[in-house]
Amino acid sequence: MSMIIDERLRRKIATQSGLSIIGVLGILIAAKQRNLIESVKPLLDSLIQETGFWIEEKLYKEVLHIVGEAL
């Protein structure tokens, strides 16, 4: 049995409940800034290649810039 998760609905419910929202990219950025991971790019590339994670190229470059790994 598979379950479809409506991400937008869950985000809306969380926001209405007063919870903060952070996605995968935010987690990677925070982990790098807290020195929990050495590099974001290989993890992000792995997500894209192995799981089909989709990210707009502009956002991809922005994330790498934020963590000091600009191309």
PyMOL Python script that loads the backbone (N, CA, C, O; Angstrom):
from pymol import cmd

cmd.read_pdbstr("""\
ATOM      1  N   MET A   1       0.845  -1.180   0.000  1.00  0.00           N
ATOM      2  CA  MET A   1       0.000   0.000   0.000  1.00  0.00           C
ATOM      3  C   MET A   1       0.888   1.240   0.000  1.00  0.00           C
ATOM      4  O   MET A   1       1.749   1.388   0.868  1.00  0.00           O
ATOM      5  N   SER A   2       0.685   2.121  -0.959  1.00  0.00           N
ATOM      6  CA  SER A   2       1.472   3.343  -1.008  1.00  0.00           C
ATOM      7  C   SER A   2       0.610   4.518  -0.561  1.00  0.00           C
ATOM      8  O   SER A   2      -0.616   4.496  -0.663  1.00  0.00           O
ATOM      9  N   MET A   3       1.293   5.535  -0.066  1.00  0.00           N
ATOM     10  CA  MET A   3       0.588   6.704   0.418  1.00  0.00           C
ATOM     11  C   MET A   3       1.136   7.930  -0.299  1.00  0.00           C
ATOM     12  O   MET A   3       2.349   8.128  -0.362  1.00  0.00           O
ATOM     13  N   ILE A   4       0.263   8.729  -0.824  1.00  0.00           N
ATOM     14  CA  ILE A   4       0.660   9.962  -1.484  1.00  0.00           C
ATOM     15  C   ILE A   4       0.643  11.071  -0.440  1.00  0.00           C
ATOM     16  O   ILE A   4      -0.340  11.265   0.275  1.00  0.00           O
ATOM     17  N   ILE A   5       1.763  11.796  -0.372  1.00  0.00           N
ATOM     18  CA  ILE A   5       1.872  12.884   0.593  1.00  0.00           C
ATOM     19  C   ILE A   5       1.764  14.202  -0.164  1.00  0.00           C
ATOM     20  O   ILE A   5       2.548  14.463  -1.076  1.00  0.00           O
ATOM     21  N   ASP A   6       0.812  15.017   0.208  1.00  0.00           N
ATOM     22  CA  ASP A   6       0.655  16.326  -0.393  1.00  0.00           C
ATOM     23  C   ASP A   6       1.492  17.306   0.423  1.00  0.00           C
ATOM     24  O   ASP A   6       1.073  17.774   1.482  1.00  0.00           O
ATOM     25  N   GLU A   7       2.663  17.599  -0.085  1.00  0.00           N
ATOM     26  CA  GLU A   7       3.612  18.456   0.622  1.00  0.00           C
ATOM     27  C   GLU A   7       3.038  19.838   0.897  1.00  0.00           C
ATOM     28  O   GLU A   7       3.238  20.398   1.975  1.00  0.00           O
ATOM     29  N   ARG A   8       2.325  20.385  -0.081  1.00  0.00           N
ATOM     30  CA  ARG A   8       1.752  21.728   0.098  1.00  0.00           C
ATOM     31  C   ARG A   8       0.739  21.744   1.236  1.00  0.00           C
ATOM     32  O   ARG A   8       0.705  22.683   2.031  1.00  0.00           O
ATOM     33  N   LEU A   9      -0.074  20.714   1.312  1.00  0.00           N
ATOM     34  CA  LEU A   9      -1.071  20.633   2.377  1.00  0.00           C
ATOM     35  C   LEU A   9      -0.392  20.526   3.739  1.00  0.00           C
ATOM     36  O   LEU A   9      -0.784  21.203   4.689  1.00  0.00           O
ATOM     37  N   ARG A  10       0.616  19.680   3.829  1.00  0.00           N
ATOM     38  CA  ARG A  10       1.329  19.528   5.106  1.00  0.00           C
ATOM     39  C   ARG A  10       2.025  20.818   5.527  1.00  0.00           C
ATOM     40  O   ARG A  10       2.036  21.158   6.710  1.00  0.00           O
ATOM     41  N   ARG A  11       2.602  21.534   4.574  1.00  0.00           N
ATOM     42  CA  ARG A  11       3.239  22.815   4.883  1.00  0.00           C
ATOM     43  C   ARG A  11       2.201  23.829   5.379  1.00  0.00           C
ATOM     44  O   ARG A  11       2.456  24.577   6.323  1.00  0.00           O
ATOM     45  N   LYS A  12       1.047  23.844   4.742  1.00  0.00           N
ATOM     46  CA  LYS A  12      -0.020  24.759   5.130  1.00  0.00           C
ATOM     47  C   LYS A  12      -0.489  24.464   6.554  1.00  0.00           C
ATOM     48  O   LYS A  12      -0.660  25.376   7.363  1.00  0.00           O
ATOM     49  N   ILE A  13      -0.691  23.199   6.843  1.00  0.00           N
ATOM     50  CA  ILE A  13      -1.134  22.798   8.184  1.00  0.00           C
ATOM     51  C   ILE A  13      -0.081  23.165   9.227  1.00  0.00           C
ATOM     52  O   ILE A  13      -0.408  23.666  10.302  1.00  0.00           O
ATOM     53  N   ALA A  14       1.185  22.910   8.900  1.00  0.00           N
ATOM     54  CA  ALA A  14       2.268  23.227   9.838  1.00  0.00           C
ATOM     55  C   ALA A  14       2.335  24.731  10.098  1.00  0.00           C
ATOM     56  O   ALA A  14       2.470  25.163  11.243  1.00  0.00           O
ATOM     57  N   THR A  15       2.239  25.521   9.038  1.00  0.00           N
ATOM     58  CA  THR A  15       2.284  26.977   9.176  1.00  0.00           C
ATOM     59  C   THR A  15       1.112  27.481  10.012  1.00  0.00           C
ATOM     60  O   THR A  15       1.281  28.333  10.884  1.00  0.00           O
ATOM     61  N   GLN A  16      -0.075  26.950   9.738  1.00  0.00           N
ATOM     62  CA  GLN A  16      -1.253  27.351  10.502  1.00  0.00           C
ATOM     63  C   GLN A  16      -1.131  26.946  11.970  1.00  0.00           C
ATOM     64  O   GLN A  16      -1.749  27.560  12.841  1.00  0.00           O
ATOM     65  N   SER A  17      -0.343  25.925  12.237  1.00  0.00           N
ATOM     66  CA  SER A  17      -0.140  25.459  13.608  1.00  0.00           C
ATOM     67  C   SER A  17       0.999  26.210  14.297  1.00  0.00           C
ATOM     68  O   SER A  17       1.320  25.937  15.454  1.00  0.00           O
ATOM     69  N   GLY A  18       1.605  27.153  13.582  1.00  0.00           N
ATOM     70  CA  GLY A  18       2.677  27.956  14.160  1.00  0.00           C
ATOM     71  C   GLY A  18       4.046  27.312  14.098  1.00  0.00           C
ATOM     72  O   GLY A  18       4.973  27.766  14.770  1.00  0.00           O
ATOM     73  N   LEU A  19       4.193  26.262  13.303  1.00  0.00           N
ATOM     74  CA  LEU A  19       5.480  25.591  13.181  1.00  0.00           C
ATOM     75  C   LEU A  19       6.329  26.245  12.099  1.00  0.00           C
ATOM     76  O   LEU A  19       5.801  26.760  11.114  1.00  0.00           O
ATOM     77  N   SER A  20       7.638  26.225  12.283  1.00  0.00           N
ATOM     78  CA  SER A  20       8.550  26.719  11.261  1.00  0.00           C
ATOM     79  C   SER A  20       8.753  25.629  10.221  1.00  0.00           C
ATOM     80  O   SER A  20       8.726  24.440  10.539  1.00  0.00           O
ATOM     81  N   ILE A  21       8.956  26.044   8.981  1.00  0.00           N
ATOM     82  CA  ILE A  21       9.137  25.110   7.882  1.00  0.00           C
ATOM     83  C   ILE A  21      10.580  25.204   7.393  1.00  0.00           C
ATOM     84  O   ILE A  21      11.099  26.299   7.177  1.00  0.00           O
ATOM     85  N   ILE A  22      11.215  24.061   7.221  1.00  0.00           N
ATOM     86  CA  ILE A  22      12.543  24.006   6.616  1.00  0.00           C
ATOM     87  C   ILE A  22      12.579  22.781   5.714  1.00  0.00           C
ATOM     88  O   ILE A  22      12.183  21.687   6.114  1.00  0.00           O
ATOM     89  N   GLY A  23      13.050  22.977   4.513  1.00  0.00           N
ATOM     90  CA  GLY A  23      13.118  21.886   3.547  1.00  0.00           C
ATOM     91  C   GLY A  23      14.504  21.271   3.485  1.00  0.00           C
ATOM     92  O   GLY A  23      15.382  21.585   4.288  1.00  0.00           O
ATOM     93  N   VAL A  24      14.676  20.404   2.532  1.00  0.00           N
ATOM     94  CA  VAL A  24      15.949  19.701   2.357  1.00  0.00           C
ATOM     95  C   VAL A  24      17.095  20.685   2.144  1.00  0.00           C
ATOM     96  O   VAL A  24      18.168  20.529   2.727  1.00  0.00           O
ATOM     97  N   LEU A  25      16.870  21.681   1.322  1.00  0.00           N
ATOM     98  CA  LEU A  25      17.936  22.649   1.044  1.00  0.00           C
ATOM     99  C   LEU A  25      18.304  23.431   2.299  1.00  0.00           C
ATOM    100  O   LEU A  25      19.482  23.682   2.556  1.00  0.00           O
ATOM    101  N   GLY A  26      17.310  23.811   3.071  1.00  0.00           N
ATOM    102  CA  GLY A  26      17.564  24.515   4.326  1.00  0.00           C
ATOM    103  C   GLY A  26      18.336  23.660   5.316  1.00  0.00           C
ATOM    104  O   GLY A  26      19.196  24.161   6.040  1.00  0.00           O
ATOM    105  N   ILE A  27      18.030  22.381   5.347  1.00  0.00           N
ATOM    106  CA  ILE A  27      18.745  21.461   6.235  1.00  0.00           C
ATOM    107  C   ILE A  27      20.204  21.334   5.805  1.00  0.00           C
ATOM    108  O   ILE A  27      21.103  21.343   6.646  1.00  0.00           O
ATOM    109  N   LEU A  28      20.441  21.215   4.494  1.00  0.00           N
ATOM    110  CA  LEU A  28      21.816  21.120   3.999  1.00  0.00           C
ATOM    111  C   LEU A  28      22.600  22.392   4.302  1.00  0.00           C
ATOM    112  O   LEU A  28      23.759  22.324   4.712  1.00  0.00           O
ATOM    113  N   ILE A  29      21.980  23.544   4.104  1.00  0.00           N
ATOM    114  CA  ILE A  29      22.644  24.818   4.390  1.00  0.00           C
ATOM    115  C   ILE A  29      22.977  24.917   5.880  1.00  0.00           C
ATOM    116  O   ILE A  29      24.097  25.275   6.244  1.00  0.00           O
ATOM    117  N   ALA A  30      22.017  24.606   6.730  1.00  0.00           N
ATOM    118  CA  ALA A  30      22.247  24.677   8.180  1.00  0.00           C
ATOM    119  C   ALA A  30      23.333  23.701   8.619  1.00  0.00           C
ATOM    120  O   ALA A  30      24.162  24.032   9.467  1.00  0.00           O
ATOM    121  N   ALA A  31      23.330  22.512   8.050  1.00  0.00           N
ATOM    122  CA  ALA A  31      24.343  21.509   8.411  1.00  0.00           C
ATOM    123  C   ALA A  31      25.742  21.992   8.040  1.00  0.00           C
ATOM    124  O   ALA A  31      26.687  21.805   8.807  1.00  0.00           O
ATOM    125  N   LYS A  32      25.879  22.608   6.877  1.00  0.00           N
ATOM    126  CA  LYS A  32      27.186  23.125   6.452  1.00  0.00           C
ATOM    127  C   LYS A  32      27.613  24.289   7.350  1.00  0.00           C
ATOM    128  O   LYS A  32      28.770  24.365   7.763  1.00  0.00           O
ATOM    129  N   GLN A  33      26.688  25.184   7.646  1.00  0.00           N
ATOM    130  CA  GLN A  33      27.011  26.351   8.473  1.00  0.00           C
ATOM    131  C   GLN A  33      27.389  25.955   9.893  1.00  0.00           C
ATOM    132  O   GLN A  33      28.128  26.677  10.562  1.00  0.00           O
ATOM    133  N   ARG A  34      26.894  24.823  10.352  1.00  0.00           N
ATOM    134  CA  ARG A  34      27.207  24.340  11.698  1.00  0.00           C
ATOM    135  C   ARG A  34      28.353  23.325  11.691  1.00  0.00           C
ATOM    136  O   ARG A  34      28.631  22.670  12.695  1.00  0.00           O
ATOM    137  N   ASN A  35      29.004  23.212  10.540  1.00  0.00           N
ATOM    138  CA  ASN A  35      30.142  22.295  10.373  1.00  0.00           C
ATOM    139  C   ASN A  35      29.776  20.835  10.648  1.00  0.00           C
ATOM    140  O   ASN A  35      30.612  20.062  11.116  1.00  0.00           O
ATOM    141  N   LEU A  36      28.541  20.464  10.361  1.00  0.00           N
ATOM    142  CA  LEU A  36      28.121  19.075  10.529  1.00  0.00           C
ATOM    143  C   LEU A  36      28.431  18.255   9.281  1.00  0.00           C
ATOM    144  O   LEU A  36      28.562  17.033   9.342  1.00  0.00           O
ATOM    145  N   ILE A  37      28.545  18.943   8.154  1.00  0.00           N
ATOM    146  CA  ILE A  37      28.963  18.307   6.907  1.00  0.00           C
ATOM    147  C   ILE A  37      30.061  19.155   6.291  1.00  0.00           C
ATOM    148  O   ILE A  37      30.133  20.362   6.522  1.00  0.00           O
ATOM    149  N   GLU A  38      30.908  18.517   5.511  1.00  0.00           N
ATOM    150  CA  GLU A  38      32.033  19.218   4.900  1.00  0.00           C
ATOM    151  C   GLU A  38      31.613  19.991   3.652  1.00  0.00           C
ATOM    152  O   GLU A  38      32.110  21.086   3.388  1.00  0.00           O
ATOM    153  N   SER A  39      30.692  19.404   2.891  1.00  0.00           N
ATOM    154  CA  SER A  39      30.321  19.993   1.616  1.00  0.00           C
ATOM    155  C   SER A  39      28.864  19.675   1.270  1.00  0.00           C
ATOM    156  O   SER A  39      28.376  18.575   1.531  1.00  0.00           O
ATOM    157  N   VAL A  40      28.190  20.649   0.685  1.00  0.00           N
ATOM    158  CA  VAL A  40      26.802  20.480   0.268  1.00  0.00           C
ATOM    159  C   VAL A  40      26.710  19.898  -1.145  1.00  0.00           C
ATOM    160  O   VAL A  40      25.846  19.063  -1.413  1.00  0.00           O
ATOM    161  N   LYS A  41      27.586  20.329  -2.041  1.00  0.00           N
ATOM    162  CA  LYS A  41      27.477  19.966  -3.454  1.00  0.00           C
ATOM    163  C   LYS A  41      27.394  18.458  -3.699  1.00  0.00           C
ATOM    164  O   LYS A  41      26.499  18.026  -4.426  1.00  0.00           O
ATOM    165  N   PRO A  42      28.273  17.643  -3.133  1.00  0.00           N
ATOM    166  CA  PRO A  42      28.157  16.209  -3.414  1.00  0.00           C
ATOM    167  C   PRO A  42      26.847  15.599  -2.920  1.00  0.00           C
ATOM    168  O   PRO A  42      26.293  14.704  -3.559  1.00  0.00           O
ATOM    169  N   LEU A  43      26.363  16.080  -1.796  1.00  0.00           N
ATOM    170  CA  LEU A  43      25.089  15.570  -1.275  1.00  0.00           C
ATOM    171  C   LEU A  43      23.931  16.003  -2.161  1.00  0.00           C
ATOM    172  O   LEU A  43      23.030  15.216  -2.453  1.00  0.00           O
ATOM    173  N   LEU A  44      23.963  17.252  -2.581  1.00  0.00           N
ATOM    174  CA  LEU A  44      22.913  17.762  -3.453  1.00  0.00           C
ATOM    175  C   LEU A  44      22.935  17.045  -4.801  1.00  0.00           C
ATOM    176  O   LEU A  44      21.889  16.663  -5.324  1.00  0.00           O
ATOM    177  N   ASP A  45      24.126  16.864  -5.357  1.00  0.00           N
ATOM    178  CA  ASP A  45      24.257  16.144  -6.629  1.00  0.00           C
ATOM    179  C   ASP A  45      23.754  14.710  -6.500  1.00  0.00           C
ATOM    180  O   ASP A  45      23.106  14.195  -7.412  1.00  0.00           O
ATOM    181  N   SER A  46      24.044  14.073  -5.391  1.00  0.00           N
ATOM    182  CA  SER A  46      23.580  12.707  -5.146  1.00  0.00           C
ATOM    183  C   SER A  46      22.053  12.654  -5.074  1.00  0.00           C
ATOM    184  O   SER A  46      21.432  11.749  -5.631  1.00  0.00           O
ATOM    185  N   LEU A  47      21.460  13.618  -4.394  1.00  0.00           N
ATOM    186  CA  LEU A  47      19.993  13.690  -4.330  1.00  0.00           C
ATOM    187  C   LEU A  47      19.389  13.803  -5.728  1.00  0.00           C
ATOM    188  O   LEU A  47      18.400  13.144  -6.047  1.00  0.00           O
ATOM    189  N   ILE A  48      19.996  14.640  -6.546  1.00  0.00           N
ATOM    190  CA  ILE A  48      19.493  14.864  -7.899  1.00  0.00           C
ATOM    191  C   ILE A  48      19.636  13.596  -8.748  1.00  0.00           C
ATOM    192  O   ILE A  48      18.692  13.187  -9.423  1.00  0.00           O
ATOM    193  N   GLN A  49      20.812  12.983  -8.709  1.00  0.00           N
ATOM    194  CA  GLN A  49      21.096  11.843  -9.570  1.00  0.00           C
ATOM    195  C   GLN A  49      20.459  10.548  -9.096  1.00  0.00           C
ATOM    196  O   GLN A  49      20.000   9.751  -9.915  1.00  0.00           O
ATOM    197  N   GLU A  50      20.423  10.328  -7.813  1.00  0.00           N
ATOM    198  CA  GLU A  50      19.972   9.039  -7.294  1.00  0.00           C
ATOM    199  C   GLU A  50      18.489   8.987  -6.924  1.00  0.00           C
ATOM    200  O   GLU A  50      17.887   7.914  -6.927  1.00  0.00           O
ATOM    201  N   THR A  51      17.903  10.133  -6.609  1.00  0.00           N
ATOM    202  CA  THR A  51      16.500  10.100  -6.180  1.00  0.00           C
ATOM    203  C   THR A  51      15.567  10.860  -7.102  1.00  0.00           C
ATOM    204  O   THR A  51      14.347  10.799  -6.949  1.00  0.00           O
ATOM    205  N   GLY A  52      16.141  11.578  -8.060  1.00  0.00           N
ATOM    206  CA  GLY A  52      15.303  12.370  -8.939  1.00  0.00           C
ATOM    207  C   GLY A  52      14.871  13.689  -8.331  1.00  0.00           C
ATOM    208  O   GLY A  52      13.959  14.343  -8.836  1.00  0.00           O
ATOM    209  N   PHE A  53      15.529  14.085  -7.236  1.00  0.00           N
ATOM    210  CA  PHE A  53      15.235  15.376  -6.610  1.00  0.00           C
ATOM    211  C   PHE A  53      15.400  16.456  -7.667  1.00  0.00           C
ATOM    212  O   PHE A  53      16.410  16.490  -8.370  1.00  0.00           O
ATOM    213  N   TRP A  54      14.413  17.339  -7.783  1.00  0.00           N
ATOM    214  CA  TRP A  54      14.461  18.382  -8.802  1.00  0.00           C
ATOM    215  C   TRP A  54      14.703  19.723  -8.143  1.00  0.00           C
ATOM    216  O   TRP A  54      14.069  20.082  -7.151  1.00  0.00           O
ATOM    217  N   ILE A  55      15.651  20.459  -8.732  1.00  0.00           N
ATOM    218  CA  ILE A  55      15.938  21.806  -8.252  1.00  0.00           C
ATOM    219  C   ILE A  55      16.267  22.676  -9.457  1.00  0.00           C
ATOM    220  O   ILE A  55      17.034  22.281 -10.335  1.00  0.00           O
ATOM    221  N   GLU A  56      15.685  23.843  -9.484  1.00  0.00           N
ATOM    222  CA  GLU A  56      15.957  24.783 -10.558  1.00  0.00           C
ATOM    223  C   GLU A  56      17.433  25.172 -10.516  1.00  0.00           C
ATOM    224  O   GLU A  56      17.991  25.358  -9.434  1.00  0.00           O
ATOM    225  N   GLU A  57      18.068  25.294 -11.672  1.00  0.00           N
ATOM    226  CA  GLU A  57      19.500  25.579 -11.739  1.00  0.00           C
ATOM    227  C   GLU A  57      19.876  26.857 -10.984  1.00  0.00           C
ATOM    228  O   GLU A  57      20.914  26.911 -10.325  1.00  0.00           O
ATOM    229  N   LYS A  58      19.027  27.881 -11.085  1.00  0.00           N
ATOM    230  CA  LYS A  58      19.298  29.143 -10.379  1.00  0.00           C
ATOM    231  C   LYS A  58      19.346  28.916  -8.865  1.00  0.00           C
ATOM    232  O   LYS A  58      20.222  29.451  -8.186  1.00  0.00           O
ATOM    233  N   LEU A  59      18.418  28.133  -8.341  1.00  0.00           N
ATOM    234  CA  LEU A  59      18.383  27.848  -6.906  1.00  0.00           C
ATOM    235  C   LEU A  59      19.573  26.981  -6.502  1.00  0.00           C
ATOM    236  O   LEU A  59      20.166  27.190  -5.444  1.00  0.00           O
ATOM    237  N   TYR A  60      19.919  26.011  -7.341  1.00  0.00           N
ATOM    238  CA  TYR A  60      21.087  25.159  -7.104  1.00  0.00           C
ATOM    239  C   TYR A  60      22.334  26.020  -6.904  1.00  0.00           C
ATOM    240  O   TYR A  60      23.077  25.842  -5.939  1.00  0.00           O
ATOM    241  N   LYS A  61      22.549  26.950  -7.823  1.00  0.00           N
ATOM    242  CA  LYS A  61      23.715  27.840  -7.745  1.00  0.00           C
ATOM    243  C   LYS A  61      23.635  28.753  -6.523  1.00  0.00           C
ATOM    244  O   LYS A  61      24.653  29.034  -5.890  1.00  0.00           O
ATOM    245  N   GLU A  62      22.433  29.215  -6.190  1.00  0.00           N
ATOM    246  CA  GLU A  62      22.253  30.091  -5.024  1.00  0.00           C
ATOM    247  C   GLU A  62      22.596  29.358  -3.727  1.00  0.00           C
ATOM    248  O   GLU A  62      23.257  29.918  -2.852  1.00  0.00           O
ATOM    249  N   VAL A  63      22.151  28.114  -3.604  1.00  0.00           N
ATOM    250  CA  VAL A  63      22.453  27.318  -2.411  1.00  0.00           C
ATOM    251  C   VAL A  63      23.964  27.150  -2.274  1.00  0.00           C
ATOM    252  O   VAL A  63      24.515  27.336  -1.189  1.00  0.00           O
ATOM    253  N   LEU A  64      24.632  26.801  -3.368  1.00  0.00           N
ATOM    254  CA  LEU A  64      26.080  26.630  -3.312  1.00  0.00           C
ATOM    255  C   LEU A  64      26.788  27.939  -2.977  1.00  0.00           C
ATOM    256  O   LEU A  64      27.795  27.939  -2.270  1.00  0.00           O
ATOM    257  N   HIS A  65      26.270  29.038  -3.477  1.00  0.00           N
ATOM    258  CA  HIS A  65      26.850  30.353  -3.158  1.00  0.00           C
ATOM    259  C   HIS A  65      26.698  30.656  -1.659  1.00  0.00           C
ATOM    260  O   HIS A  65      27.637  31.133  -1.021  1.00  0.00           O
ATOM    261  N   ILE A  66      25.533  30.383  -1.113  1.00  0.00           N
ATOM    262  CA  ILE A  66      25.268  30.653   0.300  1.00  0.00           C
ATOM    263  C   ILE A  66      26.263  29.926   1.197  1.00  0.00           C
ATOM    264  O   ILE A  66      26.713  30.465   2.208  1.00  0.00           O
ATOM    265  N   VAL A  67      26.603  28.692   0.816  1.00  0.00           N
ATOM    266  CA  VAL A  67      27.501  27.893   1.657  1.00  0.00           C
ATOM    267  C   VAL A  67      28.966  28.013   1.227  1.00  0.00           C
ATOM    268  O   VAL A  67      29.824  27.286   1.727  1.00  0.00           O
ATOM    269  N   GLY A  68      29.246  28.929   0.305  1.00  0.00           N
ATOM    270  CA  GLY A  68      30.631  29.173  -0.120  1.00  0.00           C
ATOM    271  C   GLY A  68      31.193  28.109  -1.032  1.00  0.00           C
ATOM    272  O   GLY A  68      32.401  27.869  -1.046  1.00  0.00           O
ATOM    273  N   GLU A  69      30.318  27.463  -1.800  1.00  0.00           N
ATOM    274  CA  GLU A  69      30.760  26.447  -2.744  1.00  0.00           C
ATOM    275  C   GLU A  69      30.364  26.820  -4.178  1.00  0.00           C
ATOM    276  O   GLU A  69      30.062  25.959  -5.005  1.00  0.00           O
ATOM    277  N   ALA A  70      30.376  28.121  -4.443  1.00  0.00           N
ATOM    278  CA  ALA A  70      29.958  28.591  -5.766  1.00  0.00           C
ATOM    279  C   ALA A  70      30.782  27.932  -6.858  1.00  0.00           C
ATOM    280  O   ALA A  70      31.976  27.681  -6.700  1.00  0.00           O
ATOM    281  N   LEU A  71      30.108  27.659  -7.974  1.00  0.00           N
ATOM    282  CA  LEU A  71      30.762  27.006  -9.103  1.00  0.00           C
ATOM    283  C   LEU A  71      31.817  27.844  -9.743  1.00  0.00           C
ATOM    284  O   LEU A  71      32.448  27.412 -10.708  1.00  0.00           O
TER     285      LEU A  71
END
""", "prot")
cmd.dss("prot")
cmd.show_as("cartoon", "prot")
cmd.util.cbc("prot")
cmd.orient("prot")
